[in-house]
């Protein structure tokens, strides 16, 4: 496994664990309103991250594979 891929997996596990711990502390302290704000911020961060990686992937394909049209994706050229 590549070092960067392993690094990303470890980062995601760490952030998930931190989120679970933070949610547990907030619930135990009765901070439901603040927990909603934290969850909203997490969802916004997730969407921004997904959009960034999507655009980065499109740019990678356009730069490194300019002749790819995607016609083979759904098997339209197969008999």
CNS distance restraints for C-alpha pairs under 8 A (distance, minus, plus):
assign (resid   1 and name CA) (resid   5 and name CA) 6.85 0.50 0.50
assign (resid   1 and name CA) (resid   6 and name CA) 6.69 0.50 0.50
assign (resid   2 and name CA) (resid   6 and name CA) 6.25 0.50 0.50
assign (resid   3 and name CA) (resid   7 and name CA) 6.07 0.50 0.50
assign (resid   4 and name CA) (resid   8 and name CA) 6.22 0.50 0.50
assign (resid   5 and name CA) (resid   9 and name CA) 6.28 0.50 0.50
assign (resid   6 and name CA) (resid  10 and name CA) 6.19 0.50 0.50
assign (resid   7 and name CA) (resid  11 and name CA) 6.10 0.50 0.50
assign (resid   8 and name CA) (resid  12 and name CA) 6.16 0.50 0.50
assign (resid   9 and name CA) (resid  13 and name CA) 6.24 0.50 0.50
assign (resid  10 and name CA) (resid  14 and name CA) 6.11 0.50 0.50
assign (resid  11 and name CA) (resid  15 and name CA) 6.19 0.50 0.50
assign (resid  12 and name CA) (resid  16 and name CA) 6.04 0.50 0.50
assign (resid  13 and name CA) (resid  17 and name CA) 6.09 0.50 0.50
assign (resid  14 and name CA) (resid  18 and name CA) 6.11 0.50 0.50
assign (resid  15 and name CA) (resid  19 and name CA) 6.11 0.50 0.50
assign (resid  16 and name CA) (resid  20 and name CA) 6.28 0.50 0.50
assign (resid  17 and name CA) (resid  21 and name CA) 6.21 0.50 0.50
assign (resid  18 and name CA) (resid  22 and name CA) 6.01 0.50 0.50
assign (resid  19 and name CA) (resid  23 and name CA) 6.00 0.50 0.50
assign (resid  20 and name CA) (resid  24 and name CA) 6.16 0.50 0.50
assign (resid  21 and name CA) (resid  25 and name CA) 6.27 0.50 0.50
assign (resid  22 and name CA) (resid  26 and name CA) 6.18 0.50 0.50
assign (resid  23 and name CA) (resid  27 and name CA) 6.11 0.50 0.50
assign (resid  23 and name CA) (resid  35 and name CA) 6.75 0.50 0.50
assign (resid  24 and name CA) (resid  28 and name CA) 6.12 0.50 0.50
assign (resid  25 and name CA) (resid  29 and name CA) 6.22 0.50 0.50
assign (resid  26 and name CA) (resid  30 and name CA) 6.12 0.50 0.50
assign (resid  26 and name CA) (resid  31 and name CA) 5.03 0.50 0.50
assign (resid  26 and name CA) (resid  32 and name CA) 6.82 0.50 0.50
assign (resid  26 and name CA) (resid  34 and name CA) 7.75 0.50 0.50
assign (resid  26 and name CA) (resid  35 and name CA) 6.40 0.50 0.50
assign (resid  27 and name CA) (resid  31 and name CA) 5.96 0.50 0.50
assign (resid  27 and name CA) (resid  32 and name CA) 6.36 0.50 0.50
assign (resid  27 and name CA) (resid  35 and name CA) 7.77 0.50 0.50
assign (resid  31 and name CA) (resid  35 and name CA) 6.21 0.50 0.50
assign (resid  32 and name CA) (resid  36 and name CA) 6.37 0.50 0.50
assign (resid  33 and name CA) (resid  37 and name CA) 6.71 0.50 0.50
assign (resid  34 and name CA) (resid  38 and name CA) 6.29 0.50 0.50
assign (resid  35 and name CA) (resid  39 and name CA) 6.09 0.50 0.50
assign (resid  36 and name CA) (resid  40 and name CA) 6.06 0.50 0.50
assign (resid  37 and name CA) (resid  41 and name CA) 6.11 0.50 0.50
assign (resid  38 and name CA) (resid  42 and name CA) 6.15 0.50 0.50
assign (resid  39 and name CA) (resid  43 and name CA) 6.23 0.50 0.50
assign (resid  40 and name CA) (resid  44 and name CA) 6.20 0.50 0.50
assign (resid  41 and name CA) (resid  45 and name CA) 6.08 0.50 0.50
assign (resid  42 and name CA) (resid  46 and name CA) 6.10 0.50 0.50
assign (resid  43 and name CA) (resid  47 and name CA) 6.26 0.50 0.50
assign (resid  44 and name CA) (resid  48 and name CA) 6.20 0.50 0.50
assign (resid  45 and name CA) (resid  49 and name CA) 6.04 0.50 0.50
assign (resid  46 and name CA) (resid  50 and name CA) 6.12 0.50 0.50
assign (resid  47 and name CA) (resid  51 and name CA) 6.06 0.50 0.50
assign (resid  48 and name CA) (resid  52 and name CA) 6.06 0.50 0.50
assign (resid  49 and name CA) (resid  53 and name CA) 6.20 0.50 0.50
assign (resid  50 and name CA) (resid  54 and name CA) 6.04 0.50 0.50
assign (resid  51 and name CA) (resid  55 and name CA) 6.18 0.50 0.50
assign (resid  52 and name CA) (resid  56 and name CA) 6.08 0.50 0.50
assign (resid  53 and name CA) (resid  57 and name CA) 6.06 0.50 0.50
assign (resid  54 and name CA) (resid  58 and name CA) 6.28 0.50 0.50
assign (resid  55 and name CA) (resid  59 and name CA) 6.12 0.50 0.50
assign (resid  56 and name CA) (resid  60 and name CA) 6.12 0.50 0.50
assign (resid  57 and name CA) (resid  61 and name CA) 6.25 0.50 0.50
assign (resid  58 and name CA) (resid  62 and name CA) 6.16 0.50 0.50
assign (resid  59 and name CA) (resid  63 and name CA) 6.04 0.50 0.50
assign (resid  60 and name CA) (resid  64 and name CA) 5.90 0.50 0.50
assign (resid  60 and name CA) (resid  65 and name CA) 7.80 0.50 0.50
assign (resid  61 and name CA) (resid  65 and name CA) 5.13 0.50 0.50
assign (resid  61 and name CA) (resid  66 and name CA) 6.78 0.50 0.50
assign (resid  61 and name CA) (resid  68 and name CA) 7.95 0.50 0.50
assign (resid  62 and name CA) (resid  66 and name CA) 4.92 0.50 0.50
assign (resid  71 and name CA) (resid  75 and name CA) 7.42 0.50 0.50
assign (resid  71 and name CA) (resid  76 and name CA) 6.68 0.50 0.50
assign (resid  71 and name CA) (resid  77 and name CA) 7.36 0.50 0.50
assign (resid  72 and name CA) (resid  76 and name CA) 6.33 0.50 0.50
assign (resid  72 and name CA) (resid  77 and name CA) 6.41 0.50 0.50
